[in-house]
Amino acid sequence: MGSPERRDPDPRDGDRLDPEGRGPEPYGPDFHGPGSRGPYPHEQPRGSEPLNARSPLGLRAVLSGIALVIAVAAAIVFALGAQGDGSWAAAGICAAVAVIAAVDLVVIARRARS
């Protein structure tokens, strides 16, 4: 096996070069990845994520709407069938879930407008 190709040292590497003028070994303790100047190894982002990113607000709105309908229906069922055996507590919990889902829908609507 031949020796790996030597690359010219990058002047920005500064103190990261060893005394012989070589850079850090790939994936060694001093390797920070291509283009990285920080303490964590990483690569540059690929693809067109910032340009084509999709918002999760649509799915979140659908899930909140479903939760709102089910929670309201369950709260009504538990409240009408309340016989003192914990049905009021279940109705209260379902009502709280319905309120949280409604607040989430309001937040989603405000974020979708901005």
C-alpha positions in Angstrom: 0.0 0.0 0.0 1.2 3.4 -0.8 1.3 6.3 1.5 -1.7 8.7 1.5 -1.4 11.8 -0.5 0.0 14.8 1.4 -2.0 17.9 1.1 -0.7 21.4 1.5 -1.4 22.7 5.0 -4.3 25.1 5.3 -3.0 28.4 6.8 -6.2 28.6 8.8 -5.3 25.4 10.6 -2.6 27.2 12.6 -1.9 25.3 15.8 -3.7 22.1 14.6 -0.7 21.1 12.5 1.9 18.8 14.0 5.7 19.7 13.9 6.1 17.9 10.6 3.5 20.1 9.0 0.8 17.5 8.6 -2.8 18.0 9.6 -4.6 15.9 12.1 -5.3 12.3 11.3 -8.8 11.7 9.8 -11.2 10.7 12.6 -8.5 10.9 15.2 -8.9 12.9 18.4 -8.0 16.2 16.8 -10.0 15.7 13.6 -12.9 18.2 13.4 -14.4 17.2 10.1 -14.4 19.0 6.7 -15.0 22.7 7.1 -15.3 22.5 10.9 -13.5 24.8 13.2 -15.4 23.8 16.4 -14.9 21.1 19.0 -17.4 18.6 17.5 -16.9 16.5 14.4 -19.4 17.2 11.7 -19.8 17.6 8.0 -21.2 20.4 6.0 -25.0 20.2 5.4 -26.1 18.6 2.2 -29.1 19.0 -0.1 -31.5 21.9 -0.3 -33.0 21.7 3.2 -33.3 25.4 4.0 -34.9 26.1 0.6 -37.4 23.2 0.6 -38.0 22.6 4.3 -41.6 21.6 5.1 -43.4 22.9 8.1 -44.9 20.5 10.6 -47.8 22.9 11.3 -50.2 21.1 8.9 -49.8 17.7 10.5 -49.9 19.3 14.0 -53.1 21.1 13.1 -54.7 17.8 11.9 -53.7 16.0 15.1 -54.9 18.8 17.3 -58.2 18.9 15.5 -58.7 15.1 15.9 -57.7 15.3 19.6 -60.1 18.2 20.2 -63.1 16.3 18.6 -62.4 13.1 20.5 -61.7 14.8 23.8 -64.9 16.9 23.7 -67.0 13.8 22.7 -65.4 11.7 25.5 -66.0 14.5 28.1 -69.6 14.7 27.1 -70.0 10.9 27.3 -68.3 10.7 30.7 -70.3 13.7 32.1 -73.6 12.3 31.0 -72.8 8.9 32.4 -71.4 10.2 35.7 -72.5 8.0 38.6 -69.8 9.0 41.1 -67.4 6.2 40.2 -64.7 8.5 38.8 -66.6 9.5 35.7 -66.4 13.2 36.7 -62.6 12.9 37.0 -62.5 11.3 33.5 -64.7 14.0 32.1 -62.5 16.7 33.7 -59.3 15.1 32.2 -61.0 14.9 28.7 -62.1 18.5 29.0 -58.5 19.6 29.9 -57.2 17.7 26.9 -59.8 19.5 24.7 -58.7 22.9 26.1 -55.0 22.1 25.4 -55.9 21.0 21.8 -57.9 24.2 21.3 -55.0 26.4 22.6 -52.7 24.4 20.3 -54.9 25.2 17.3 -54.9 28.9 18.1 -51.0 28.8 18.4 -50.8 27.0 15.1 -53.1 29.5 13.4 -51.0 32.4 14.7 -47.7 30.8 13.5 -49.2 30.0 10.1 -50.0 33.7 9.5 -46.6 34.9 10.4 
